[in-house]
Structures are given as structure tokens and as C-alpha cells.
Amino acid sequence: MMAADLASAFSHETRKSLHMFGVWPVGQKLALGTYGTLEGDLFTALGNVSEFGIAVSPDSVGPKLQFNFKSRNVTQAKVKAKASTKKTSAVGSARVSTKMTFKSAGSTFFRAKDANYQSASNLGAINNAIMDAFASGIWNGEWAFVHGAYLAGGTTIIISNDRNASIELEGTAAANGVLDLADASAGIEGSVSEHIECEILAQPGLTPLICLSKIRPRSRLLALLGWSEKTVRPLLAATEAGSTIEISHNALNKLNPEVSMELAKELKVAPDELFHMVEVDGSLPE
């Protein structure tokens, strides 16, 4: 798979399964307040809101969470004992191994262990400051920013780049015989792999998942425009100038609306009458 395809596969799987946004490249440490572009499910960092004089106050760290998902066509063999003389720092049972198979390209296995969620405690003030920057013409209405992030104690991500991919993993199981593939102390190693593009094994200190906010049209936008609920123009960024699209009101949130100062100027209204800051819904349209 191409690098762009790999990134899209991971970000799509993460959003579909966990309703959050996966960080790519994996291992990139994104601080709260990081802003960037959001194309489909893929967030690309550009900078931090501090560049606009906007301060972010981190909230207290929440409880430790576990995240698990694997693509539908990913299977894992039962853990079995493996003779090994390697020393590990883990205190548990003997060295064990397991094999994972991926039937399609872009299939993903993801696990994050002991992930602490951190958010911005002054989110209201940040939202107001971004709306002011947008009104001043220095904030791009298509940018999104990180208002929440998960810092994991251990993260394992495996993505295939072809059909019938496989990987054999070895590590030290816990006392109950369970091999936690995201346990940074278990000495997880990949012994044999085939058609595996991404192989991140029990890496500590990564930020694999983030939550995003973005400027969106207000729900009363259609009424302000004076149009019927079945006529939307020029809210669709892909719509040619002067064209009209017939669409149901329920489908509006599934589209990509235009968020720009030009639209506010055209309608001769204040930007905050048309737009507001909201969290980007992590779920995908059906």
C-alpha cells in the first residue's frame, strides 16, 4: 500500500471502530491545541493555537482506559508456550507466542493500554478566541484543533499491505497466561511477518487517539438564509457557483459545508450568527 493509503486505512478504521480520530504518523505527539486540516478521517497537524495568542489550560488527567479493535477479517491464534532464553523485565509466566492473520490489505489490529485522557479545561474560552480569529480573517474556517488526547502506557498497531498477511508475535505472558500485546513490559517482538506494512509493538508514551473541534454551521443556518429546507446553496464546498442542490434537511450534517468569511459577508451577517465551534462527531455517516 502507498503511505497515503496506509494513513487513510488506519484513520478510517479508528474512527469507524472507536468514534475517535487516530493519529498519523503513529508516534507523533500532538499537544492539546494542535490545529490542522481534516480531510475525511485524516487529521494533518499544521501548528498550535498558541501561535494566535490562544492559551490552552490542560484539565486533570482522567482514569486509565483500554482501547481494542481489529478489522473483521483479522484472526488471532491461541497463545501457546514458546521455548526462549531471552530475559525480560516482565514478571509473569513463560515466554509465549501467537499468530495473527489479515485477509485483506489495510486490515488493522489496534490496542492501547492504560490510556489517560487529557482535555482543555478552558475550552469555552478557546472556542471564543478561535471564533474571533476567524472573524478577523486569520483563522481558516476549514481547520480543526485538538481539544482532547489520549496518552497510552502501551500501544500496538499492525496494518497489512496485502491479502493473506500474517505476523507471529512473542512476549512474556502475565501470571494468568494472558499475553497483552500492548504491554510495554512484556517484551513483545515480531518474529516472522509477511505483507505487514505497519508494525508498532507495545510502544510506551504514544498519543494514538485524539478528539477534534471545528467551526460548523449553526442548525438554524437555513432559516437565516431564507431558503427552504430542501435547498442548500452555496453551503457545499464542491458545488459550482450559482448551482442548486436539492437535499433533505436530515442529510445536511453528512455533507461538507462551506465555512468561510466570504459567506458571512455575502449574507451581511456576523460570523457567529452563521457558525459556531463544535466537537467533530467521531461517528461515520451510514
C-alpha positions as semicolon CSV with decimal commas, in nm:
position;residue;x (nm);y (nm);z (nm)
1;M;0,000;0,000;0,000
2;M;0,106;0,359;-0,059
3;A;0,180;0,568;0,252
4;A;-0,133;0,777;0,189
5;D;-0,345;0,462;0,161
6;L;-0,198;0,329;0,484
7;A;-0,278;0,652;0,668
8;S;-0,633;0,657;0,531
9;A;-0,688;0,292;0,623
10;F;-0,578;0,348;0,983
11;S;-0,770;0,673;1,034
12;H;-1,086;0,526;0,882
13;E;-1,070;0,210;1,091
14;T;-1,006;0,409;1,410
15;R;-1,295;0,644;1,355
16;K;-1,531;0,366;1,249
17;S;-1,449;0,141;1,543
18;L;-1,372;0,386;1,826
19;H;-1,552;0,704;1,711
20;M;-1,231;0,900;1,759
21;F;-0,951;1,013;1,532
22;G;-0,633;0,809;1,500
23;V;-0,304;0,999;1,499
24;W;-0,093;0,958;1,188
25;P;0,201;0,923;1,162
26;V;0,170;0,697;1,465
27;G;0,409;0,815;1,734
28;Q;0,357;1,183;1,655
29;K;0,298;1,356;1,989
30;L;0,017;1,604;1,943
31;A;-0,026;1,856;2,224
32;L;-0,363;2,000;2,318
33;G;-0,436;2,296;2,094
34;T;-0,267;2,147;1,787
35;Y;-0,454;2,266;1,477
36;G;-0,453;2,136;1,122
37;T;-0,659;2,010;0,831
38;L;-0,917;1,733;0,847
39;E;-0,964;1,554;0,515
40;G;-1,216;1,277;0,559
41;D;-1,094;1,093;0,868
42;L;-0,730;1,201;0,844
43;F;-0,601;1,489;1,057
44;T;-0,278;1,660;0,947
45;A;-0,115;1,889;1,203
46;L;-0,004;2,239;1,098
47;G;0,078;2,414;1,426
48;N;-0,062;2,512;1,765
49;V;-0,327;2,769;1,861
50;S;-0,064;2,937;2,079
51;E;0,061;3,092;1,754
52;F;-0,257;3,303;1,763
53;G;-0,209;3,402;2,126
54;I;-0,461;3,142;2,245
55;A;-0,368;2,973;2,572
56;V;-0,468;2,614;2,650
57;S;-0,506;2,501;3,012
58;P;-0,489;2,120;3,045
59;D;-0,751;1,958;3,263
60;S;-0,666;1,698;3,525
61;V;-0,582;1,355;3,386
62;G;-0,871;1,108;3,389
63;P;-0,877;0,734;3,461
64;K;-0,671;0,482;3,267
65;L;-0,861;0,329;2,974
66;Q;-0,809;0,038;2,735
67;F;-0,890;0,051;2,362
68;N;-0,915;-0,257;2,142
69;F;-1,029;-0,323;1,789
70;K;-0,938;-0,534;1,493
71;S;-1,074;-0,543;1,142
72;R;-1,341;-0,800;1,077
73;N;-1,105;-1,016;0,872
74;V;-0,825;-1,026;1,130
75;T;-0,788;-1,350;1,326
76;Q;-0,558;-1,442;1,612
77;A;-0,442;-1,791;1,705
78;K;-0,446;-1,909;2,064
79;V;-0,144;-1,816;2,271
80;K;0,100;-2,106;2,306
81;A;0,413;-2,161;2,510
82;K;0,744;-2,094;2,337
83;A;1,088;-2,201;2,448
84;S;1,309;-1,897;2,488
85;T;1,616;-1,795;2,685
86;K;1,555;-1,420;2,639
87;K;1,536;-1,217;2,958
88;T;1,253;-0,967;3,001
89;S;1,155;-0,721;3,270
90;A;0,806;-0,862;3,293
91;V;0,710;-1,067;3,594
92;G;0,478;-1,341;3,476
93;S;0,471;-1,680;3,315
94;A;0,695;-1,820;3,043
95;R;0,757;-1,676;2,701
96;V;0,459;-1,738;2,469
97;S;0,371;-1,673;2,105
98;T;0,065;-1,608;1,893
99;K;0,000;-1,564;1,520
100;M;-0,226;-1,307;1,357
101;T;-0,358;-1,327;1,002
102;F;-0,500;-1,044;0,788
103;K;-0,713;-1,147;0,491
104;S;-0,724;-0,803;0,321
105;A;-0,492;-0,511;0,254
106;G;-0,541;-0,231;0,505
107;S;-0,672;-0,465;0,776
108;T;-0,585;-0,329;1,119
109;F;-0,519;-0,453;1,471
110;F;-0,513;-0,180;1,737
111;R;-0,471;-0,190;2,111
112;A;-0,387;0,090;2,354
113;K;-0,327;0,008;2,720
114;D;-0,354;0,240;3,023
115;A;-0,451;0,545;2,818
116;N;-0,505;0,867;3,012
117;Y;-0,744;1,121;2,863
118;Q;-0,642;1,485;2,885
119;S;-0,862;1,775;2,775
120;A;-0,860;2,155;2,774
121;S;-1,025;2,293;3,087
122;N;-1,080;2,634;2,924
123;L;-1,246;2,501;2,609
124;G;-1,513;2,774;2,611
125;A;-1,252;3,048;2,610
126;I;-1,057;2,872;2,334
127;N;-1,370;2,841;2,120
128;N;-1,446;3,212;2,162
129;A;-1,088;3,307;2,076
130;I;-1,093;3,094;1,761
131;M;-1,422;3,248;1,651
132;D;-1,265;3,593;1,700
133;A;-0,963;3,487;1,494
134;F;-1,197;3,354;1,225
135;A;-1,388;3,683;1,218
136;S;-1,056;3,868;1,187
137;G;-0,963;3,659;0,886
138;I;-0,657;3,491;1,044
139;W;-0,818;3,152;1,117
140;N;-0,907;2,925;0,827
141;G;-1,263;2,802;0,868
142;E;-1,163;2,455;0,748
143;W;-0,911;2,397;1,028
144;A;-0,978;2,164;1,320
145;F;-0,795;2,158;1,654
146;V;-0,717;1,900;1,921
147;H;-0,920;1,959;2,237
148;G;-0,865;1,611;2,383
149;A;-0,590;1,348;2,359
150;Y;-0,514;1,002;2,495
151;L;-0,162;0,928;2,620
152;A;-0,116;0,549;2,632
153;G;0,110;0,340;2,851
154;G;0,150;0,099;2,560
155;T;0,027;0,097;2,200
156;T;0,030;-0,180;1,940
157;I;-0,077;-0,116;1,580
158;I;-0,040;-0,368;1,300
159;I;-0,164;-0,298;0,945
160;S;-0,140;-0,529;0,644
161;N;-0,048;-0,410;0,295
162;D;-0,175;-0,711;0,100
163;R;-0,409;-1,006;0,121
164;N;-0,324;-1,307;0,337
165;A;-0,076;-1,116;0,551
166;S;0,047;-1,261;0,878
167;I;0,271;-1,193;1,174
168;E;0,396;-1,406;1,463
169;L;0,434;-1,227;1,795
170;E;0,625;-1,335;2,102
171;G;0,616;-1,197;2,455
172;T;0,602;-1,276;2,824
173;A;0,252;-1,358;2,940
174;A;0,105;-1,246;3,270
175;A;0,068;-1,489;3,559
176;N;-0,275;-1,591;3,428
177;G;-0,123;-1,690;3,092
178;V;-0,267;-1,394;2,900
179;L;-0,038;-1,218;2,654
180;D;-0,120;-0,847;2,646
181;L;0,003;-0,726;2,308
182;A;0,019;-0,364;2,427
183;D;0,210;-0,433;2,749
184;A;0,533;-0,235;2,722
185;S;0,694;-0,456;2,990
186;A;0,617;-0,786;2,815
187;G;0,900;-0,759;2,562
188;I;0,668;-0,801;2,261
189;E;0,857;-0,889;1,944
190;G;0,757;-0,982;1,590
191;S;0,942;-1,297;1,490
192;V;0,806;-1,366;1,141
193;S;0,586;-1,141;0,926
194;E;0,456;-1,134;0,571
195;H;0,283;-0,844;0,391
196;I;0,280;-0,630;0,706
197;E;0,321;-0,257;0,636
198;C;0,292;-0,105;0,984
199;E;0,432;-0,282;1,290
200;I;0,429;-0,085;1,615
201;L;0,462;-0,323;1,908
202;A;0,385;-0,221;2,268
203;Q;0,543;0,123;2,236
204;P;0,510;0,338;2,552
205;G;0,422;0,706;2,566
206;L;0,237;0,743;2,234
207;T;-0,074;0,951;2,168
208;P;-0,273;0,724;1,936
209;L;-0,618;0,887;1,968
210;I;-0,742;1,247;1,967
211;C;-1,070;1,441;1,978
212;L;-1,122;1,738;1,747
213;S;-1,329;2,057;1,734
214;K;-1,411;2,260;1,426
215;I;-1,625;2,553;1,311
216;R;-1,960;2,430;1,179
217;P;-2,277;2,599;1,051
218;R;-2,542;2,655;1,318
219;S;-2,852;2,442;1,297
220;R;-3,063;2,748;1,221
221;L;-2,846;2,837;0,922
222;L;-3,107;2,750;0,662
223;A;-3,367;2,973;0,826
224;L;-3,120;3,262;0,839
225;L;-3,057;3,221;0,469
226;G;-3,429;3,236;0,400
227;W;-3,425;2,918;0,194
228;S;-3,646;2,614;0,214
229;E;-3,503;2,315;0,397
230;K;-3,463;2,130;0,067
231;T;-3,246;2,395;-0,099
232;V;-2,883;2,436;0,000
233;R;-2,658;2,685;-0,175
234;P;-2,367;2,764;-0,151
235;L;-2,305;2,553;0,160
236;L;-2,146;2,270;-0,033
237;A;-1,783;2,348;-0,097
238;A;-1,786;2,122;-0,402
239;T;-2,087;2,298;-0,555
240;E;-2,022;2,516;-0,858
241;A;-2,112;2,881;-0,819
242;G;-2,476;2,952;-0,895
243;S;-2,586;2,590;-0,884
244;T;-2,855;2,450;-0,657
245;I;-2,872;2,111;-0,491
246;E;-3,194;1,951;-0,369
247;I;-3,125;1,766;-0,048
248;S;-3,312;1,663;0,264
249;H;-3,251;1,856;0,584
250;N;-3,151;1,536;0,764
251;A;-2,861;1,486;0,525
252;L;-2,709;1,830;0,586
253;N;-2,476;1,713;0,863
254;K;-2,338;1,437;0,639
255;L;-2,210;1,690;0,387
256;N;-1,907;1,913;0,379
257;P;-2,041;2,266;0,435
258;E;-1,854;2,575;0,334
259;V;-1,721;2,764;0,636
260;S;-1,580;3,098;0,527
261;M;-1,593;3,468;0,599
262;E;-1,693;3,523;0,237
263;L;-2,028;3,356;0,306
264;A;-2,090;3,577;0,610
265;K;-2,001;3,887;0,411
266;E;-2,226;3,781;0,125
267;L;-2,519;3,745;0,364
268;K;-2,422;4,060;0,560
269;V;-2,436;3,890;0,899
270;A;-2,188;3,840;1,184
271;P;-1,986;3,516;1,162
272;D;-2,118;3,389;1,497
273;E;-2,473;3,418;1,366
274;L;-2,389;3,159;1,100
275;F;-2,119;2,947;1,262
276;H;-2,005;2,809;1,596
277;M;-1,736;2,580;1,738
278;V;-1,842;2,220;1,798
279;E;-1,676;1,884;1,855
280;V;-1,643;1,686;1,535
281;D;-1,865;1,383;1,556
282;G;-1,645;1,076;1,566
283;S;-1,908;0,850;1,412
284;L;-1,920;0,797;1,036
285;P;-2,234;0,862;0,826
286;E;-2,418;0,545;0,741
